[in-house]
Amino acid sequence: MAAPNRPSLLIRLIALKKGIFALLLILLAIASRFSWRHYEQVTLWAHNYLLHAEYGLVRWGLQTLINSDIPTLQLISRAAGIYGLLLGVAAIGLWFDRLWAELLFITLVGVLIPVEIYELIQAASTSKVLVFMINLLIFIFLLVRQWQSLKTETLEKQN
């Protein structure tokens, strides 16, 4: 029996980075579910976290959390939770070099690229440009990897 493929260090680093981001989104979902009952505590936590936040989407989510009514908080909770869970599952699958995970990952990263471009147009900053460039490079890297994999499979089937 052949040994399973091990993903490269770069793929594992991508999975780790996105896994951490998924965890932050899940925490945001939990916080927004919790916040309509303990609004003042969550507001204090969010203000403290904003001083150290490095992810623009999480920062935006926390700012929205502070200024939102209960129906909006419920929507944030659901959306952040679903996206975070999908991203977490994709990161774990990518860690174990699963094809479905790579396709899911490409989709999840690609979906946010227009949002990040909009964010850059509205208020560009060094950190936003850096995060955008990292995500764009991840997206391009995974797309090229998929394209090469499909090309190799097609050539193998023809021979």
CORRA-V289033 format. One record per backbone hydrogen bond with DSSP energy under -1.0 kcal/mol. CO is the residue of the C=O (numbers start at 1). NH is the residue of the N-H. E is the energy in kcal/mol with one decimal. If there is no record, write none. Layout:
BEGIN
((CO | NH | E) (CO | NH | E))
END
This chain:
BEGIN
((8 | 12 | -2.2) (9 | 13 | -2.5) (10 | 14 | -2.4) (11 | 15 | -2.6) (12 | 16 | -2.4) (13 | 17 | -2.7) (14 | 18 | -2.6) (15 | 19 | -2.2) (16 | 20 | -2.2) (17 | 21 | -1.9) (18 | 22 | -2.6) (19 | 23 | -2.2) (20 | 24 | -2.1) (21 | 25 | -2.3) (22 | 26 | -2.5) (23 | 27 | -2.4) (24 | 28 | -2.3) (25 | 29 | -2.5) (26 | 30 | -2.4) (27 | 31 | -2.8) (28 | 32 | -2.6) (29 | 33 | -1.8) (30 | 34 | -2.2) (31 | 35 | -2.1) (34 | 37 | -1.4) (34 | 38 | -1.4) (38 | 42 | -2.1) (39 | 43 | -2.4) (40 | 44 | -2.1) (41 | 45 | -2.4) (42 | 46 | -3.0) (43 | 47 | -2.5) (44 | 48 | -2.1) (45 | 49 | -2.6) (46 | 50 | -2.6) (49 | 52 | -1.9) (49 | 53 | -1.0) (55 | 59 | -2.5) (56 | 60 | -2.9) (57 | 61 | -2.5) (58 | 62 | -2.6) (59 | 63 | -2.4) (60 | 64 | -2.6) (61 | 65 | -2.4) (62 | 66 | -1.9) (63 | 67 | -1.3) (69 | 73 | -2.3) (70 | 74 | -2.3) (71 | 75 | -1.9) (72 | 76 | -2.8) (73 | 77 | -2.5) (74 | 78 | -2.1) (75 | 79 | -2.9) (76 | 80 | -2.8) (77 | 81 | -1.9) (78 | 82 | -2.7) (79 | 83 | -2.7) (80 | 84 | -2.6) (81 | 85 | -2.6) (82 | 86 | -2.7) (83 | 87 | -2.8) (84 | 88 | -2.5) (85 | 89 | -2.7) (86 | 90 | -2.6) (87 | 91 | -2.5) (88 | 92 | -2.3) (89 | 93 | -2.7) (90 | 94 | -2.7) (91 | 95 | -2.1) (92 | 96 | -1.5) (93 | 98 | -2.2) (94 | 97 | -1.8) (98 | 102 | -1.7) (99 | 103 | -2.2) (100 | 104 | -2.4) (101 | 105 | -2.8) (102 | 106 | -2.6) (103 | 107 | -2.0) (104 | 108 | -2.8) (105 | 109 | -2.8) (106 | 110 | -2.5) (107 | 111 | -2.2) (112 | 116 | -2.6) (113 | 117 | -2.4) (114 | 118 | -2.5) (115 | 119 | -2.4) (116 | 120 | -2.2) (117 | 121 | -2.4) (118 | 122 | -2.4) (119 | 123 | -2.5) (125 | 129 | -2.5) (126 | 130 | -2.4) (127 | 131 | -2.6) (128 | 132 | -2.6) (129 | 133 | -2.7) (130 | 134 | -2.4) (131 | 135 | -2.6) (132 | 136 | -2.8) (133 | 137 | -2.6) (134 | 138 | -2.4) (135 | 139 | -2.5) (136 | 140 | -2.8) (137 | 141 | -2.9) (138 | 142 | -2.6) (139 | 143 | -2.3) (140 | 144 | -2.8) (141 | 145 | -2.4) (142 | 146 | -2.3) (143 | 147 | -2.7) (144 | 148 | -2.7) (145 | 149 | -2.1) (146 | 150 | -2.7) (147 | 151 | -2.4) (148 | 152 | -2.4) (149 | 153 | -2.4) (150 | 154 | -2.3) (151 | 155 | -2.2) (152 | 156 | -2.3) (153 | 157 | -2.1) (154 | 158 | -1.7) (155 | 159 | -1.4))
END
